[in-house]
């Protein structure tokens, strides 16, 4: 039972909850007429398996750096509760299973998007964390693919609605992860990971970058209403939420301290679920 909990931890369940939520939202918003429940369940199963596999392979690749950081040193691999080879095969198996589910139970396009998410996260983003602060931008790409997968599973194509959801998630991730980078900049420095808050330890660049992306998110969040995916309830809710998110980013620039970074982080994890839930419930 203890090992089972460790394997679940490898999948990063709290992080991947948002991937599951946005996949579901993408499928629901992309569905024409009644929602195909069976197809939705297979889509969620495949995408969740790929997301979990990415999490496990990421921790397998970062065992050494995780062991140097206070917030990650108790993870199963650096703590010695699981062996590296077990994490590798578990992550690979989950990923392959997820791709097969999407290929044989949804469509080729959804499976291809799943492969793109897997490759961009494991092959590109994870190694780049050791090389450049631009890793965050690269990592936002696989993080924004889940709603595209949901949309593609429902329609077997990617239309303007799917790309609108992708853009929202991509832009949201930047302030979210920059807030985390600010909160744990000493940890990242200890592990020699060149996050923006390590390259610029004062944190000023991170605040301005978060504000830039949050500002771009304001009009991007309104596009689903423009495309008539959702109605006016969503429009006004998205406007208020996005402006509040932007303000919290501005506060990080103005105050440039841990409290402001935590405020932006908590705002980010409140913003995204609320935005997508309102979008779904106000579907046109």
Order of alpha helices (4+ residues) and beta strands (2+ residues): alpha-alpha-alpha-alpha-alpha-alpha-alpha-alpha-alpha-alpha-alpha-alpha-alpha
